[in-house]
């Protein structure tokens, strides 16, 4: 192999890494509050940045997006800790975490926030059917990622519980876990299909049964 070919290959690799590299920023806008202080003392910006990076790698693996062409083109993700109600929310590539929630959480807050970051980071990277996918499914996929990463809280519903497949969050996450047990790339393929649109028929396309029948089967498996 000539030096020119080797040099070209190295430059191509470096260029690809630069294009796909993601930077992470953490801003504690509530540093003078009890929640902001607890964030600094028990979580810290360095750990939060590492968690965001680890979450991204895990999501790409879960969605089977080893090829950068299959992912969203995002080069920077920011996390802001701020005084607000609720737990957290994501807007585009910006994650907002409630300092109030950090303050009030009674358990291991580092583990809890890590799980929250995996959920919110999923919103950064997942496809949403150009806005047409059910909100419950979008939240369910985010909680599915949190579940598979090992950060599901003890208060989540048990498998088989819930009223509707698209109820969202832990209910839908458990259902998606069941669907993925029928085909081990189901969630990855579902996300891929949702790049350009959404239809309940995607479940039939991937698993050969309607989503309604899958929900019935799921409930029956757990005698619910």
Buried (B, 14 or more C-beta within 10 A) or exposed (E): EEEEEEEEEEEEEEEEEEEBEBEBBBEBBBEEBEBBBBBBEBBBBEBBBEBBBBBBEBBBEBBBBEEEEBBEEEEEBBBBBBBBEEBBEBEEBBBBBBBBBBBEBEEEBBBBBBBBBBBBBBBBBBBBBEEEBBEBBBBBBBBBBBBBBEBBEEEBEEBBBBEEBBBBBBBBBBBBBBBBEBBEEBBBBBBBBBBEEBEBEBBBEBBEBEBEEBBEBBBEEEEE
